[in-house]
Amino acid sequence: MLELQICNIANIEKFTTFGKIYIYEIMRLDGRRESGNVRDMRGKGGKTAGIGLGGLVIVGLITWLLGGNPLDVIQQAGGLSAITGSDTEYVPTPEEEALAKFSRQILAGTEDVWTAEFSRLGLEYEPPTLVLFSGSVQSGCGGATSSTGPFYCSADQSVYIDLSFFSTMKQQFGSAGDFAYAYVIAHEVGHHVQYLLGTLQQVHQAKRQMNQKDANQLSVRLELQADFYAGLWAHKDNEMFRSLEAGDLEEGLEIASRIGDDYLQKQAQGYAVPETFNHGTSAQRSRWLKKGFTTGDIKEGDTFSLKYSTL
């Protein structure tokens, strides 16, 4: 039996997944500014030999959702040696152009929120650059392809996204609501916040001296904090701009529950191996996203002091 979940009436988008019909609100972004901290590299990176772009994006989706190191995919694919030049002019689709505008608006929202938050802490926020690419791109962390999925590179303080990731996300997981896309961007910007606060560097340094199990647990703490920061952004953005509709939080929690390590491992192999988790369980990811959204207080986002079993 199908379960119908209605979040609101006006301005809706509907999709069906896992035996349920979800009706989600579209975020209120009309008239919102678009960030200028964007480098549009679409069509400038070239094609990738050996595997089609659609296959690369699906691999990228799985890599991102499973919490793998995005650059591991590049290394396994042979880095830039797998990238060939483009011989055709790139023409984005209307859907992709709409996603590009949406991404610029969400990035602008993160700039406004984190500038205010850092100011309250007596700090100055330096926003990241959003790099839009298609097929492949050269980042400060090395050559990347669509198979990398969205990632943050601290070497050049940039968030990289191939917009086809969102279309594949919609096809593979039924995540049609735009708040799910905003969550992806806000999560990666959360890693930039961690970099500016020194958290990212401390975690990477500590992981070098740990066994794999302990390093994985530290990664979980890092990722859950990025989820918290994504929720905090949504809380503050809504305070500033009334950007959210009823049901947007539920949409975010729904996608968070389906990208937990336990859920994904059970879907892939029928069972979960907790010691290999590196992004957190479905319950943890949903809980920390919701905590950021409900509290809107950066002081509540300490995922490192708590006992691991209580996260």
CORDA-V209186 format. One record per residue. N is the residue number from 1. RES is the residue in one small letter. PHI is phi in whole degrees, -180 to 180 (none if undefined). OMEGA is omega as a letter, one per 40 degrees, with the letter a starting at -180 (* if undefined). NEAR is the number of other C-alpha atoms within 12 Angstrom. Layout:
N:RES:PHI:OMEGA:NEAR / N:RES:PHI:OMEGA:NEAR
//
This chain:
1:m:none:i:7 / 2:l:-76:i:11 / 3:e:-107:a:13 / 4:l:-99:i:17 / 5:q:-118:a:22 / 6:i:-108:a:22 / 7:c:-92:i:25 / 8:n:-172:a:22 / 9:i:-105:a:17 / 10:a:-76:i:17 / 11:n:56:a:19 / 12:i:-113:i:23 / 13:e:-135:a:26 / 14:k:-121:i:27 / 15:f:-150:a:25 / 16:t:-118:i:23 / 17:t:-159:i:23 / 18:f:52:i:17 / 19:g:78:i:13 / 20:k:-124:i:17 / 21:i:-109:i:21 / 22:y:-108:i:31 / 23:i:-118:a:32 / 24:y:-117:i:36 / 25:e:-74:i:33 / 26:i:-94:a:31 / 27:m:-60:i:35 / 28:r:-84:a:26 / 29:l:-123:a:29 / 30:d:-58:i:16 / 31:g:83:a:11 / 32:r:-73:i:23 / 33:r:-70:i:21 / 34:e:-110:a:23 / 35:s:-65:i:25 / 36:g:-94:i:21 / 37:n:-86:a:26 / 38:v:-132:i:28 / 39:r:-112:a:23 / 40:d:-95:a:28 / 41:m:-105:a:25 / 42:r:-62:a:33 / 43:g:83:a:22 / 44:k:-109:a:25 / 45:g:-97:a:32 / 46:g:104:a:30 / 47:k:-107:i:33 / 48:t:-112:a:32 / 49:a:-79:i:22 / 50:g:97:a:14 / 51:i:-152:a:20 / 52:g:-69:a:18 / 53:l:-61:i:26 / 54:g:-59:i:27 / 55:g:-65:i:23 / 56:l:-63:a:32 / 57:v:-66:i:36 / 58:i:-63:i:30 / 59:v:-61:i:31 / 60:g:-63:i:40 / 61:l:-61:a:39 / 62:i:-64:i:34 / 63:t:-60:a:30 / 64:w:-64:a:37 / 65:l:-68:i:41 / 66:l:-80:i:34 / 67:g:80:i:35 / 68:g:-70:i:29 / 69:n:-69:a:28 / 70:p:-54:a:35 / 71:l:-75:i:33 / 72:d:-63:a:25 / 73:v:-64:i:31 / 74:i:-62:a:33 / 75:q:-64:a:20 / 76:q:-69:a:18 / 77:a:-88:i:25 / 78:g:91:i:19 / 79:g:60:a:27 / 80:l:-71:i:27 / 81:s:-65:a:22 / 82:a:-88:a:28 / 83:i:-103:i:30 / 84:t:-117:a:21 / 85:g:-69:i:19 / 86:s:-90:a:19 / 87:d:-112:i:11 / 88:t:-129:i:11 / 89:e:-72:a:14 / 90:y:-83:i:19 / 91:v:-125:a:13 / 92:p:-69:i:21 / 93:t:-79:i:14 / 94:p:-57:i:10 / 95:e:-63:a:15 / 96:e:-67:i:23 / 97:e:-65:i:18 / 98:a:-66:i:19 / 99:l:-67:i:26 / 100:a:-65:i:36 / 101:k:-63:i:28 / 102:f:-57:a:31 / 103:s:-64:i:44 / 104:r:-66:i:35 / 105:q:-70:i:35 / 106:i:-66:i:45 / 107:l:-60:i:44 / 108:a:-60:i:33 / 109:g:-63:i:40 / 110:t:-66:i:47 / 111:e:-64:a:36 / 112:d:-64:a:29 / 113:v:-66:a:36 / 114:w:-76:i:40 / 115:t:-63:i:26 / 116:a:-67:a:23 / 117:e:-65:i:26 / 118:f:-65:i:22 / 119:s:-61:i:15 / 120:r:-65:i:15 / 121:l:-89:a:15 / 122:g:77:a:10 / 123:l:-121:i:15 / 124:e:-111:a:17 / 125:y:-87:i:25 / 126:e:-109:a:25 / 127:p:-67:i:34 / 128:p:-79:i:38 / 129:t:-95:i:35 / 130:l:-95:i:42 / 131:v:-108:i:39 / 132:l:-94:a:42 / 133:f:-140:i:39 / 134:s:-135:i:41 / 135:g:86:a:43 / 136:s:-156:a:42 / 137:v:-160:i:41 / 138:q:-102:i:31 / 139:s:-107:i:34 / 140:g:-66:i:20 / 141:c:-100:i:25 / 142:g:124:i:27 / 143:g:-71:a:34 / 144:a:-132:i:47 / 145:t:-126:i:54 / 146:s:-58:a:49 / 147:s:-68:i:49 / 148:t:-70:a:49 / 149:g:76:i:47 / 150:p:-59:i:47 / 151:f:-153:i:49 / 152:y:-107:i:40 / 153:c:-113:a:33 / 154:s:-72:a:30 / 155:a:-62:i:19 / 156:d:-121:i:21 / 157:q:51:a:30 / 158:s:-133:i:34 / 159:v:-103:a:42 / 160:y:-110:i:48 / 161:i:-143:i:47 / 162:d:-91:a:44 / 163:l:-62:i:42 / 164:s:-65:i:37 / 165:f:-58:a:45 / 166:f:-67:i:40 / 167:s:-65:i:27 / 168:t:-68:i:28 / 169:m:-58:i:33 / 170:k:-66:a:24 / 171:q:-69:a:20 / 172:q:-82:a:25 / 173:f:-119:a:28 / 174:g:70:a:30 / 175:s:-86:a:40 / 176:a:-87:a:33 / 177:g:-67:a:40 / 178:d:-72:i:41 / 179:f:-65:i:41 / 180:a:-64:i:42 / 181:y:-69:i:39 / 182:a:-62:i:44 / 183:y:-60:i:45 / 184:v:-60:a:45 / 185:i:-65:a:50 / 186:a:-65:i:46 / 187:h:-65:i:43 / 188:e:-67:i:43 / 189:v:-64:i:49 / 190:g:-59:i:47 / 191:h:-68:i:39 / 192:h:-66:i:41 / 193:v:-59:i:43 / 194:q:-61:i:38 / 195:y:-66:a:29 / 196:l:-65:a:25 / 197:l:-87:i:21 / 198:g:88:a:16 / 199:t:-66:a:27 / 200:l:-61:a:30 / 201:q:-64:a:20 / 202:q:-63:i:19 / 203:v:-66:a:27 / 204:h:-62:i:20 / 205:q:-68:a:15 / 206:a:-66:a:20 / 207:k:-64:a:22 / 208:r:-66:a:16 / 209:q:-106:a:14 / 210:m:-115:i:16 / 211:n:-75:a:14 / 212:q:-63:a:17 / 213:k:-63:a:18 / 214:d:-67:i:22 / 215:a:-64:i:24 / 216:n:-63:i:31 / 217:q:-65:i:32 / 218:l:-68:i:38 / 219:s:-63:i:37 / 220:v:-60:i:38 / 221:r:-60:a:39 / 222:l:-64:a:43 / 223:e:-70:i:49 / 224:l:-66:i:46 / 225:q:-67:i:46 / 226:a:-64:i:42 / 227:d:-64:i:50 / 228:f:-59:i:47 / 229:y:-63:i:48 / 230:a:-64:i:53 / 231:g:-66:i:48 / 232:l:-62:i:40 / 233:w:-57:a:51 / 234:a:-61:i:47 / 235:h:-60:a:35 / 236:k:-70:i:31 / 237:d:-63:i:36 / 238:n:-68:i:28 / 239:e:-62:a:18 / 240:m:-76:a:19 / 241:f:-126:a:26 / 242:r:52:a:19 / 243:s:-84:a:30 / 244:l:-100:i:34 / 245:e:-104:i:29 / 246:a:-58:i:25 / 247:g:105:a:30 / 248:d:-65:i:40 / 249:l:-62:i:39 / 250:e:-59:i:32 / 251:e:-63:i:40 / 252:g:-64:i:42 / 253:l:-66:i:34 / 254:e:-65:i:34 / 255:i:-70:i:38 / 256:a:-61:a:43 / 257:s:-71:a:31 / 258:r:-103:i:34 / 259:i:-122:i:40 / 260:g:-71:a:37 / 261:d:-58:a:39 / 262:d:-65:a:32 / 263:y:-63:a:29 / 264:l:-67:i:33 / 265:q:-66:i:28 / 266:k:-66:i:19 / 267:q:-66:a:16 / 268:a:-82:a:14 / 269:q:-133:i:12 / 270:g:89:i:11 / 271:y:-155:a:14 / 272:a:-114:i:20 / 273:v:-120:a:20 / 274:p:-55:a:23 / 275:e:-68:i:23 / 276:t:-96:a:26 / 277:f:-62:i:35 / 278:n:-136:i:37 / 279:h:-125:a:44 / 280:g:111:i:47 / 281:t:-75:i:37 / 282:s:-59:a:34 / 283:a:-64:a:26 / 284:q:-66:a:35 / 285:r:-65:i:44 / 286:s:-65:a:37 / 287:r:-64:a:32 / 288:w:-76:i:43 / 289:l:-63:i:46 / 290:k:-65:i:37 / 291:k:-62:i:35 / 292:g:-63:a:37 / 293:f:-70:a:34 / 294:t:-78:a:26 / 295:t:-88:a:22 / 296:g:60:a:28 / 297:d:-122:a:25 / 298:i:-60:a:35 / 299:k:-68:a:18 / 300:e:-86:a:23 / 301:g:-99:i:34 / 302:d:-81:i:26 / 303:t:-95:a:35 / 304:f:-100:a:24 / 305:s:-89:a:16 / 306:l:-75:i:15 / 307:k:-63:a:12 / 308:y:-56:a:20 / 309:s:-69:a:15 / 310:t:-102:a:14 / 311:l:-61:*:30
//
